[in-house]
């Protein structure tokens, strides 16, 4: 268990200090903004679709290390997937961080977030970008809130 916690800390620190896909996408197919009023995390997610496939995805925002690392890893995980595959990944990730189960084969590197379920207040940090991505894919106009 100690090795998994060390890996979690290493991954979170790496992605929070040097987030991947941290920029806006011009001419995106959709975008959405998310906010966690509990801790102040803010995220803006852009998605560019090619038919039903996530061609590109990015984010900007301010937040804690968990929020930023989750958003960074999310962008890497969904790029090139269909909307249905992205939805399945969203569901698997949400189940992982809430302690309701996990699908290691589907989640891959995202499985390092399993420990978040031990800290319920951090679940919203880890899942904010995911809920915001879902809103961007659905064309939702209202900002996403974790409350």
Backbone torsions as a table, in degrees:
resi	resn	phi	psi	omega
1	UNK	NA	-34.9	179.3
2	UNK	-62.7	-38.9	178.7
3	UNK	-63.1	-40.1	179.0
4	UNK	-66.1	-40.6	178.1
5	UNK	-65.7	-39.6	177.2
6	UNK	-62.8	-43.7	178.3
7	UNK	-63.0	-44.1	178.3
8	UNK	-56.1	-49.5	-178.8
9	UNK	-62.6	-41.9	-179.7
10	UNK	-63.1	-46.6	-178.4
11	UNK	-65.9	-46.0	-179.4
12	UNK	-61.6	-45.8	179.3
13	UNK	-62.6	-44.1	-179.6
14	UNK	-60.1	-50.6	-176.5
15	UNK	-73.5	-26.3	178.5
16	UNK	-79.4	-32.0	178.8
17	UNK	-80.5	-32.8	-178.7
18	UNK	-135.5	70.8	-176.6
19	UNK	-64.4	140.9	177.4
20	UNK	-86.5	148.1	176.9
21	UNK	57.4	38.9	-178.6
22	UNK	-94.0	82.5	179.9
23	UNK	-170.9	165.7	175.4
24	UNK	-84.8	154.9	174.9
25	UNK	-110.1	119.5	176.2
26	UNK	-71.4	143.6	178.8
27	UNK	58.2	38.2	178.3
28	UNK	-67.1	153.0	176.5
29	UNK	-71.7	-29.6	179.8
30	UNK	-162.8	158.4	175.6
31	UNK	-153.8	159.8	178.8
32	UNK	-154.1	156.7	176.9
33	UNK	-115.3	143.4	179.6
34	UNK	-130.5	152.8	-176.6
35	UNK	-146.4	136.0	174.8
36	UNK	-111.1	97.7	-176.3
37	UNK	-64.3	-21.1	-179.1
38	UNK	-64.6	-42.0	-177.1
39	UNK	-122.8	-6.6	176.6
40	UNK	92.8	3.5	177.7
41	UNK	-59.9	137.3	176.3
42	UNK	-132.1	139.1	179.3
43	UNK	-143.9	144.9	174.2
44	UNK	-125.6	123.2	-177.1
45	UNK	-115.7	134.3	175.2
46	UNK	-115.8	145.4	177.4
47	UNK	-137.8	134.3	175.5
48	UNK	-114.2	121.5	-178.4
49	UNK	-102.4	147.7	169.9
50	UNK	-120.9	94.1	-171.6
51	UNK	69.4	-116.4	-179.4
52	UNK	-103.7	7.0	-175.2
53	UNK	-105.8	137.4	175.2
54	UNK	-75.0	100.2	-179.3
55	UNK	-75.2	-40.1	-179.8
56	UNK	-151.1	151.2	177.9
57	UNK	-151.1	141.8	-179.3
58	UNK	-150.9	174.0	179.1
59	UNK	-152.9	159.7	167.0
60	UNK	-138.0	167.0	176.2
61	UNK	148.8	-179.9	179.0
62	UNK	-127.7	141.2	177.8
63	UNK	176.3	-174.9	-179.6
64	UNK	-71.2	171.1	-177.8
65	UNK	-61.0	-38.8	-179.0
66	UNK	-66.2	-44.2	-179.5
67	UNK	-61.7	-47.8	-177.7
68	UNK	-68.3	-41.1	179.4
69	UNK	-65.8	-40.5	179.0
70	UNK	-63.1	-44.6	178.9
71	UNK	-62.5	-43.1	179.6
72	UNK	-61.5	-48.4	-179.4
73	UNK	-68.9	-33.1	177.0
74	UNK	-60.3	-45.5	-178.4
75	UNK	-61.3	-37.4	178.3
76	UNK	-69.4	-37.3	-174.1
77	UNK	-74.2	-32.5	-173.8
78	UNK	-95.5	-15.4	-179.0
79	UNK	-60.0	127.2	179.3
80	UNK	89.8	-4.7	179.7
81	UNK	-92.2	157.3	174.3
82	UNK	-74.2	166.2	176.7
83	UNK	-61.2	-38.9	179.4
84	UNK	-65.7	-41.3	178.1
85	UNK	-65.9	-37.5	178.7
86	UNK	-65.4	-41.1	177.2
87	UNK	-62.8	-42.2	178.8
88	UNK	-64.2	-39.2	178.3
89	UNK	-67.0	-41.1	176.0
90	UNK	-56.6	-48.5	-178.8
91	UNK	-62.2	-45.5	-179.9
92	UNK	-63.5	-41.6	179.7
93	UNK	-65.6	-43.8	-179.6
94	UNK	-62.7	-41.6	177.1
95	UNK	-63.2	-38.3	179.5
96	UNK	-62.4	-52.1	-174.3
97	UNK	-74.5	-17.5	176.6
98	UNK	-95.0	-0.9	177.5
99	UNK	79.5	14.5	-177.7
100	UNK	-90.6	3.5	179.9
101	UNK	135.2	176.8	177.4
102	UNK	-157.0	163.2	177.8
103	UNK	-130.6	83.9	-174.1
104	UNK	-55.1	-33.7	-179.4
105	UNK	-66.1	-42.1	179.6
106	UNK	-75.5	-39.1	-173.2
107	UNK	-77.5	-30.8	-179.3
108	UNK	55.4	-127.9	-177.2
109	UNK	-63.3	-22.9	179.5
110	UNK	-64.4	-16.3	-179.7
111	UNK	-61.1	-17.5	178.1
112	UNK	-63.6	-17.1	179.5
113	UNK	-82.3	5.4	-179.2
114	UNK	-56.3	-36.4	-178.1
115	UNK	-66.7	-16.9	180.0
116	UNK	-60.1	-31.2	-178.2
117	UNK	-61.4	-20.5	178.1
118	UNK	-75.1	-12.8	-177.6
119	UNK	-128.1	83.9	-173.4
120	UNK	-51.0	-33.7	-179.7
121	UNK	-66.6	-24.5	-179.3
122	UNK	-85.1	-13.8	178.9
123	UNK	-58.2	-41.3	-179.6
124	UNK	-67.0	-33.5	176.8
125	UNK	-64.6	-45.7	-176.7
126	UNK	-71.8	-29.4	-173.6
127	UNK	-99.4	-6.9	-176.8
128	UNK	-56.0	-51.0	-177.9
129	UNK	-62.8	-35.7	179.6
130	UNK	-65.2	-45.0	177.4
131	UNK	-64.4	-35.5	179.9
132	UNK	-70.4	-39.5	175.1
133	UNK	-60.5	-44.6	179.5
134	UNK	-58.6	-43.5	178.4
135	UNK	-63.2	-40.6	178.8
136	UNK	-63.3	-40.6	179.1
137	UNK	-67.9	-32.1	-178.6
138	UNK	-87.5	-6.2	-179.5
139	UNK	74.9	22.3	179.4
140	UNK	-65.2	139.6	-178.7
141	UNK	-98.8	-29.9	-179.1
142	UNK	-74.9	140.9	176.6
143	UNK	-60.0	145.8	178.7
144	UNK	-83.3	136.0	175.5
145	UNK	-127.6	142.1	178.3
146	UNK	-83.1	1.5	177.6
147	UNK	-99.4	NA	NA
